[in-house]
Amino acid sequence: MTDLDVSTELGRLRGTIDNIDAALVHLLAERFKCTQQVGALKARSGLPPADKGREERQITRLRSLATDAGLDPVFAEKFLNFVIAEVIMHHERIAEAN
């Protein structure tokens, strides 16, 4: 492959990565809009911000999806744990405000 070919292919691949990153950001924004609604509903209903059973089921589900997709399930679990921690923090703030 020539330097020009490599540069062209890198540009193409990086463009694809940029598009995927944009899609991920938009998907996360939509997810957090939904979890904010869940947090408000929990606060109005007197439910705790965290639901360990749900979290465990989601982690199991995501690990399975990751395996099926060829993604490291350990990475997928770490990612979901990060998202869950952020969601719980939002739910706690919502509960405190109510």
C-alpha positions in Angstrom: 0.0 0.0 0.0 1.3 3.5 -0.8 1.4 6.3 1.6 -1.5 7.9 -0.3 -3.5 4.7 0.0 -2.8 4.4 3.7 -3.8 8.1 4.2 -7.0 7.7 2.3 -7.9 4.5 4.2 -7.1 6.1 7.5 -9.3 9.1 6.6 -12.2 6.7 5.7 -11.9 4.7 8.8 -11.6 7.7 11.1 -14.7 9.2 9.4 -16.6 6.1 10.2 -15.3 6.2 13.8 -16.4 9.9 14.1 -19.9 9.0 12.9 -20.2 6.1 15.4 -19.0 8.4 18.2 -21.7 10.9 17.3 -24.3 8.2 17.3 -23.1 6.9 20.7 -23.4 10.4 22.1 -26.9 10.8 20.8 -28.0 7.4 22.0 -26.5 8.1 25.5 -28.4 11.4 25.5 -31.7 9.6 24.7 -30.9 7.0 27.4 -30.3 9.7 30.0 -33.6 11.4 29.1 -35.4 8.2 29.8 -33.5 7.5 33.1 -34.3 11.1 34.2 -38.0 10.2 33.8 -37.4 7.0 35.8 -35.7 9.0 38.5 -38.6 11.5 38.7 -41.1 8.6 38.9 -39.1 6.8 41.6 -38.9 10.0 43.6 -42.6 10.7 43.4 -43.4 7.1 44.3 -40.9 7.0 47.2 -38.7 4.3 45.6 -35.0 4.2 46.2 -32.7 5.6 43.5 -30.9 2.3 43.0 -32.3 -1.1 42.1 -29.6 -3.7 42.6 -31.8 -6.5 41.0 -32.4 -4.5 37.9 -28.7 -3.5 37.7 -27.6 -7.2 38.0 -30.1 -8.2 35.3 -28.9 -5.4 33.0 -25.2 -6.4 33.5 -25.9 -10.0 32.7 -28.0 -9.0 29.6 -25.3 -6.6 28.4 -22.5 -9.1 28.9 -24.5 -11.6 26.8 -25.1 -9.0 24.1 -21.4 -8.0 24.1 -20.4 -11.6 23.7 -22.8 -12.1 20.8 -21.5 -8.9 19.1 -17.8 -9.9 19.5 -17.2 -7.2 22.2 -15.2 -7.9 25.4 -18.0 -8.6 28.0 -15.7 -7.3 30.7 -15.4 -3.9 28.9 -19.1 -3.9 28.4 -19.7 -4.4 32.1 -17.3 -1.7 33.0 -19.1 0.7 30.6 -22.5 -0.2 32.0 -21.3 0.2 35.6 -20.1 3.7 34.7 -23.4 4.6 33.2 -25.4 3.1 36.1 -23.3 5.0 38.6 -24.1 8.2 36.8 -27.8 7.4 36.6 -28.0 6.6 40.3 -26.3 10.0 41.1 -29.0 11.7 38.9 -31.7 9.8 40.7 -30.3 10.8 44.1 -30.3 14.5 43.1 -33.9 14.2 41.8 -35.0 12.5 45.1 -33.3 15.2 47.1 -35.1 17.9 45.1 -38.5 16.4 45.8 
